[in-house]
């Protein structure tokens, strides 16, 4: 597998850059703040937790609480992982073999294409930048082969923020059902849509061969817990995934499981706070980009905590991002990070994050930098 460009970039700059304006998660909180949301019973569970091995599938109470975030699933339909990355890796390794073919929507989180590419043939289907990042179902149809085993999607999309409609999802499911294809759906931004009416059904709820990937990191803003999960109706497949997990993390962090349980029980409060922060920050970004119509093309995303503006100023977008970082300490994600092995990725777009606090200070510095240099 090729180097994980995003993680190499973050390894160098995430804790070195003064201003992180490309973060893909929501503002986090301290353990003390999270425990303040706990019932006395759950706080006691955390404070008196026995620090031994945990169950490979995940704490049963946590799995039940996760299942309650779906419409039609139970705890037996949930398998927990050490973050979303492990779940994605395990699913691809278990479902696919070298004789198979997969379809991956592009752009995406790099692992969504790099991991299946290490196993089998993969076809990329691009979201259409010129058409509000639409997904053309006819391109999916054209990409299907007799050995196509999996379609990988990600909505709200990272980095575009695109959400397809429920009707479009239903058409995709009908197509997958017709050809007996799995749908692997990365749903880590579900719950932080800019318009709640655009919220998609979770694939695991509505398709018998659908797998829904989620995590505490993004919408909930708790990446330090390293708790993710895959939900699915096919419990026999989940058992195969669990057996592969035996060769990786084996089990999850006990303290993280209890803290995740507390957070999920308080999810309405957490998501309400996070959605307000997103709303406020997007209003600020709307006003900011209005000031620079000759430098950027901006459209408010449908959901998630990141957007993908177009740079139309002088020079390359990569150089623009690098100059901004070196002169101001503001980190945005340059287009070279979204290089795809499947399709040509846009070289005139960068990723900006809006899920964290501190937006006023960062945009003020960004504003004065642009006024000075552009």
Secondary structure, DSSP 8 states (H G I E B T S, - for coil): ----HHHHHHHHHTTTSSEE----S-----HHHHHTTS-HHHHHHHHT---S---TT--HHHHHHHHTTSSS--GGGEEEESHHHHHHHHHHHHH--TT-EEEEEES--THHHHHHHTTSEEEEEE-BGGGTTB--HHHHHHH--TTEEEEEEESS-TTT-----HHHHHHHHHHHHHTT-EEEEE-TTTT-BSSGGG----HHHH-TTEEEEEESSSTT--GGG--EEEEES-HHHHHHHHHHHTTTT-S--HHHHHHHHHHHHTHHHHHHHHHHHHHHHHHHHHHHHHTTTTTEE----SBSSEE--EE-SSS-HHHHHHHHHHHH-EE-B-GGGG--SSS---SSB-BEE-SSS-HHHHHHHHHHHHHHH-
